[in-house]
Amino acid sequence: MAKKNIQSVEPNIADLANGWLKSYKLDYKLEQESLNEEIDKALEDYFSKNGGAGGNRPDAKLLLQDKLLNWYPILIEYKGYKDRLEKLDAQGQVENKTAKNEPNFKHINSYAVNGAVHYANAILHHTSYTDIIAIGMTGYKDEFGALQHQIGVYYVSKSNFGIGQKVGEYSDFSFLAPANFEKFIEKVNALSLTQEEIDRIKEQREKEITTSLTKLNNEIYQHEKGLGENDRVYLVAASIIATLGIPNKVSPLEKSDLKSSTEQGNTDGDIIVRKIRAFLNEKHLPDEKKQLIIRTLENTLTTDNINRPEKGESQLKRVFVKIVDTLGIYYKIGLTTDFTGKLFNEMYSWLGFTQDKLNDVVLTPSYVATLLVRLARVTKDSYVWDFATGSAGLLVAAMNEMLVDAKNSIHSPEELAAKEAGIKANQLLGLELLP
């Protein structure tokens, strides 16, 4: 007997849910409509649910503000089949990555929550918003022809490294209504990760970084001619420094800031160098160190070949875009310090060391660094000195342990902030001879 084709009820689900939004008098936008320029551009720039270039379109989206004037993008994805709400892994996390730590496009495309979390990561990666609500909704018609529905509500933010956390169980969208939104945000703010969950997510993200860096290195090697091993390393370092920014002082460099101009003093390389210089000035580095960094990166960034436009775009801009699109999410979600150590470890493997003098460069794996720190019983009041800093893996592991101890033992937000700043500024010292 032929298997009966089940028809999607997605139009019915969309009609039901959008009707709720309309009844709450919310200013929601549908698939093709614009929410704002920043969010629209982020969705366009991020890789699509099918793995192509851009064109992400949530079924509905809106921006809501809480009483503290914080904005929350709300991204909603509809499906029309039973059991298509969410696909979770063994740890109960939204499973948007394969075993090889690559995007799982089948899950992203087939499940409502997975698609919504994918959109939320686009916002996290490419905008200034750090707290996003991802909503998935699906349904089916039961044996009596009545429409049944399921809803999944997840919080995707810098604080949970973009993985997403389930907020609660909901049977409609009334938690978004003006009368209920404040209580909903209170529930969101009460969510937290255990140290075990944080460690597991960081480990997962580290594996993703390795995959992303390998892919990036191969992409540049195969398609960007004329760039040597050192050039690739310097371009990654320069791009990250230029896009980090410093709040209220140095704005992050955007892809659109690079115009591929041939005007003297205003090439893409000149623009990136200026941004790096501004960043380093605000970091108050010693002049000698600052000039060493700028001089090293400038040699690659200002060469004629890399700045010469081809079909209106310089090679430098093309490579910068690839780097930001591949790696930007990792320092946007607060993995900056751990990310840096992983980055250096991976990039050292790009360099073809042939001289015996350089073959002794071996960086401490992060799990070994963490073990050493715990064996040394590092606490929030410790002082840590590393005589062979390298990529600062040991110092980062020590800092993370100190910050966790501070968070667990200091219950005043003001005192905790002061202690965290003190740990970073005064309790960690590293020396390194190799530039």
N, C-alpha and C positions, 0 to 999 in steps of 0.2 A: 504494500500500500504506500502510495507516495506521501512523503512528509508534507504536512500543510505549512505553507509559508506564513509566518507571523508578521503582520504589518506593523510598522513603527507608529507609535502614538505621540511622537515628538511634537507635532503641531498642537495636539490637545494639551500636552504638558506645558508648552510655551504659552498657550492661550490662558491656561489656569494661573500660572505663575505671574505672567505679566498683568493679569487682571488684579492679582493681589497688590502688586507694586502700584498700579494705578489707583486702587482703592485707598492706599496709604498716602496718596498725593506726593509720591516721590518722583524726582526728575530723572528717570532712567532712560538710557539710550539703547536702541536695538543694534543688531549686528553691523549694519553698514553706517550707523550714525557716529558722529564724533563726540567724544567725551571731553577731552582737552588735548591740546597739541602735544604735550609731553607724553601722555599715555598713548595717544594714537601712534606717535612715532616709535615708542618702545615696542608696541605690538607689531608694528610693521617691520622693525629691524630684527626682532627675535626670530629664530628658526621656527618654521611652522609645525603644526601637529603631525604633518606627514614627512617632516624632515627637509622640506624645501626652504627656500629663502623667503622669510617674512610672510605677511598676509594673515596674521592671527586675528580672528574675529569672534570674540565671545558673543553668545546669543543675547546677553543683556549685560549692561554695566552701569554703574553709578558711583558718585562720590558723596560720602557722608562725613559730617564733622561732629566731633564730640564736644562736650562743654569746655574742654581745655583747648579747643580750637585745633585739634589734631585731625588731619584728613585721612580717611580710609577709602581707598579704591575697593569697590565691590565687583567681583567678576563672576558671572553666572553662565554655566553651561548646561544645556538640556540634552537628554537622550530619550528614546521612546521604546525601550525594551526592558523587560524584567531582568534583574541581576546585572544591570549595566550602570549601577550607581558608582561603585568604586572598586579598584583593584589594589589590594594591600599586600605587603610582603609579610614574612614570618614575624617581624617585629611590630606589625600593625601600622607601618608607615606606608604612605602613598607610593606605590611601586612604579616610578617613572624612569627607572634605570634598569638596564639589562645586567646580567652577571658579568659582562665585560665593562660595566660602568659607562655605557653609552645610552643615549636616550631611547626609551622603549616606546617607539612610535605606535605600536599596536595598542598598548594600554592607554597612552595619551589620547589617541584618536577614538577609542572605543568606549571609554568610561567617563561619565560626566565629571566626577570629582577630579580625576586625573587630568582631564583637559583644563579644568578651572585652575588647578594648581600650576599647570604648565604656563597658563596666561599670567598667573601671579608672579612666577619667577621672571617672566619678561619684564614686568613692572619693577621688580626688585633689582634686576640687572641693569636696566637702562633709564631709570628715573630716580628722583630724590625721595620717593615714597619708600618707607621701610616697613610698613604694616599694612597688609592686604588681606581681605576676606575673600576666600574662594568657595563658591557654592556650586554644588552639582545637584541636579534633580532629574529623575527618570521615572518611568511608570509603565503601566500596562492595563489592559481591560480584563477584568475577571470573567468567570463563566457566566455572569449575569449581564455582561456588557458595561459594567460600571468602571469608571476610571479610577485606578489606584496609583498612588505616587509615593516616592521615597526621596528624602532630602539629606544631603551630606554637607556640613558646614565646617570649613577648615580655616585656621589662622596661619598665614604664611608671612614670615617676617625675618628681619635680620637676627632677632633673638633666638629663632629656632633654625637658623642656617638655611632657610628656604625650603626645608623638608615639609613643613606643615604640621599642625596639631589639630585634632578634632576638638571642636568647641563644645558640642553637646547634641542632644537629639531634638529635632524640630519637625513639626508637621505642616508648617506653612512659613511664610516669610515675614510674619508680624514682628519678629525680633528686629527688623529693619525700620519699622514704623517709628516716627519721631517720639512717640510716648514710651517706646520700649528700648530704643537704641542705646541709651546711656547704661541701662542695666546689662545689656548684651556686652558692651565694651568693658564693663567692670568684670564680667566673667572671662572675657578674652585676656584682660590684664592679669587675672589671677592664675592663668596657665603658666606652668613652669616645667622645665626638664630636669630630671635627676642627673647627677654627675655621671652615672653609668650611661644614660641616654646621650648626654653631651659627648662623652668619649666615643661612643659607638658612631654617632653622626659624624664627628670629626674624622674618625678613621675611614668612614665611607667616603667623605668628601676628599680626603687625601688620595684615595685610590682614583677618584674621578680626576683630580688634578694631574696625576701621572698620565692617565689616558689622554686628557686634553692636551698636555704638553707634548706628548709623543706625536699626537695627531697634528698639532701646530707646527712642530719641527719638520715633520714630513711634508706638510703642505707648503711651507716656505721653501724647503729644499727643492721640491719638485717643480714648483711653479714660479718661484721668484729667483731669476738668474742673477749671478754676480754678487750674491751675499754669502760671505764665508761664515765659518763656525762662530768666530768672535762677533761678527756683525749680528747674527741671529740673537745671541745672548744680549748684546748691548741694546738691540731694538726692543726686546721684551722688557728689559730693565727700564729703559727710557719711557716706554709707553705706560708702564705701571706708575712710575713716579709722576708723569704728567697728568694721569687720570685720577690719582688719589685725592688731590685737593686738600685744603685745610679750611674747616668751617669758618665763615665770615672773613676769611683773609685771602685765600687762593682758590678760585673756582676750578673744578676739575675740567681738564681739556675734553671737549666733545668732538666727535667725529666731524660734525658740521663746521668746526672751527678751522679745519684744514681745507684750504681752497685750491691747492695745487698751483699756486701762483709762481711765476718766474721773476717777480719783482724783487730787486735786490733788498735783502734784509727782511723779506716777508715770505720766504719759501716755507714749505711745510716743516722743514728741518729747523729753520729759524724760530718758528712759532713754538715748536716743541722744546727747543733749548731755552727760550724765554720762560716757558712755564716751569721747566725744571729748575731754573735759576731762582724763580720766585718761591718755589716750594722749599728749596734748600735754604734760602735766606730766612724764611719764617721758622725753620728748624734750628736756626742759630748754630750751625756747624762751624768749627774752626775754618778759617779761610783756606788753609792748605788742603784740608780734606774736601771742602766744597769745590775748589778749583780742580782737584784731581778727578773728581766725579764728572764735572762738566767737560773737562778736556777729553777724558776718555770717551764719553758718549758723543761729544761734538764731532769727533773725527769720523764717526759713521753717519751721524744725522745730517751733516752739511755737505756731503759729497754731491757733485753735480748729477751723477747718474741716478741716484736714488730720489732726487728732487725734480728730475725732468719729467714733465707731464706727457703721458701717452694716452690719447683719446680723452683728454681732459682730466686725467688723474695720475698723480705721481705714484711711483712704486712705494714710497714711504707711506703715503696715505693708505694705500691698499694693504700694506703689511700692518699698519697701526690698527686698521679696522678689524683685521683677522685676529690680532692679539686681544683687543678689547672685547670682541664678541666671544672669544674662546675662554678668556681668563677673568674677565671683569666681574663675573658673578661671585668669585671666590673672595675677593677683598671687599665687595659690596655687602656681603653677609657676615662680615666681622671675623673672617679667618685670616686677617692680614698677617699676624705674627707667625702662626703655624704655616700659612701659605708660603711665606718667604723662605723658610727653611726647606720646605718641600720643593719649592721652585729652584733653589740653588742646587740641591741634591740632583734633581733631574737634569738641569742645564749643564752640570759638570759632565754628564754622560754625553752631551752633544760635542764636547771638545775632544779632538783627537790628540790626547797627550802622547808625545813620542819621546820627549826628553826625560831621562832618568830623574832629573832634578824635580820635575813636576809630578812624577808618578806617586808621590807620597801624599797627594791630596785625597784624603778619605774622610767623608763627613759622617758624623754620628747619626745613625737612624733615630727617628723620633721616639720609638718605643724604648730604645736603650737609654736615651737622654732622660726620659720620664722615670725609668727604673733607677738610674743613678741619683736623680733628685730625691726620690723617695727613700733610698738607702741612706742618703745624707740627712734625712729628717728635716727637710727645708720647711719653714713656717713663714707666716706673714712678717715676722720680725728678723728673718735671716738676712745676711749680706752674702751675695754670691759673686765670686771673682773667677773668671775663666781666662787663663793665660794664652789659650790658642782658640780664639773665638770662632774662626771660620764663618759659617753662616748663622752663628748665634743660636744653634739648636739647643745647646745646654742651657743657655740663659733664658731662652723662650720657655723651655720646660720648667725651669725654676720659677720664672715669673708666673706661669699659669698656676703652679702649685701654691704660690704665695697668695695669688688673687683668690683662689678657691678658699684657702684658710681664712683670709680676711672676710670674705663674704659669709662664711659659716659662723664667725665669732663676733662680728661687729654688726649691731642691729640698728644703728643710727645711719640713715642714708647720707647725711652730711659727713659724719666721721668716716664712713666707708669710702666715699669719693676722695676725701683727703688722703686716706691711707693708700688707696690704689694709685693716686698720683705720686705719692712718696715712694712707693715700691718701684715704680717705673723710672723715677728721676734719680733716686739716691741709693737704691739697694742692689743694683746690678751693674757690674763693671766687666768689660771685655777688652782684651788686647789681641791684635792681629797684625802680623808683619806683612803677609802677602796682600797686594792691592786688590 
